C-alpha cells in the first residue's frame, strides 16, 4: 500500500518556500526520488504525505457560501437539481455567481439520462467557468459521459455512488471525484461510513487518482469519521459545517469564565 500511496501523492506535495523539492515530514527533508530506497517506505508514515481533507459546501445558497468562504472554509461547492430548486434561481446564473466567488471546483449536474444528451448538457455547463466539475449519475450512460468529458480534460464528479463496485467503475472511467452517499445508506440501515473506508482501501491498493468526495453528510460525526478514514473531500450543508464548532462543554466553560470575569469587576478595553 505504501509505495502505491507515495506514487499517488507524489505530484500533490507542496513545495517549501523558496525550495525546489517537496518536504517529507517523516524524513525531515526533501521527499526522496523514486530511485531512492527511502521511496519504498511503507506503513502509516506515508499517510503524512496526504493533502488535508477538503471542505466542499453542498448548497446553491450564495449568501451561505460567501459566509463560509470568507472564513476560508470552502475549497469547492457541490450543487444538484434539488439545491437549484431550493435556491429559486436559474442554474446558469447562480452557478456562474458561485464560480466567480469560489476558486475551487464547483459541481453542476446534468439532468439528461442518456449519454449523448448528458454530453451536450455537460459541455454547456462546462462553458460557465473553468472550475466547473460536470456532475453525472453513476449509471452506465453516466460513465460513458464521464469518459467523454475526462478525455477532453474536463473535471467530472460521478454522483449517487452506493457501492465500492460502482466506485471502481467511476475511477476506471476517469472521474475526478466519486460521490458516495453516506446518509442515504444509513437511511436503509446500511453503514455509509463503511463504504468510504472500502473505497479508500481499494483506491489506495490500485493507485486510482479519483478523489473520494463523501456526500450526503448529515451530521458532524460523519465528517469526523470520513477524516479518520482519509476521504479526500467532504461536502456538507452549511449548517453541518458550522455545527462542527459546537460543543456543550465549550458553552459550559465559556459561561463559567464569563461569570467569573464579571466578578472581578475588570475590563480589558
Number of C-alpha atoms within 10 A of each C-alpha: 17 18 17 17 21 22 15 17 16 16 9 12 15 15 12 11 8 6 10 10 16 19 18 17 13 13 11 8 11 16 20 16 12 13 8 10 9 12 16 17 14 15 11 10 13 20 15 11 21 16 13 12 17 18 21 27 27 26 21 27 20 14 10 14 23 16 13 16 17 11 8 10 17 22 20 26 27 24 20 19 14 10 16 20 12 12 15 11 14 10 19 14 10 17 25 16 14 20 20 12 14 18 16 17 21 28 28 26 26 22 15 17 14 14 19 15 15 25 22 13 16 26 15 13 22 18 12 17 16 14 19 28 28 30 31 30 24 23 19 15 19 25 23 19 27 33 20 18 23 16 12 9 10 21 24 30 31 34 24 20 21 18 16 20 12 20 30 17 17 31 23 15 22 24 28 21 25 31 26 29 22 24 20 18 18 14 10 9 9 13 14 24 22 16 21 27 17 15 23 20 16 16 22 18 14 13 18 19 16 22 19 25 26 31 28 22 24 17 16 17 13 20 23 13 15 23 17 10 16 19 21 20 24 26 26 25 22 18 14 19 23 13 11 13 9 10 10 8 9 11 11 10 12 12 12 12 11 10 11 11 12 11 8 8 7 8 7 3 3
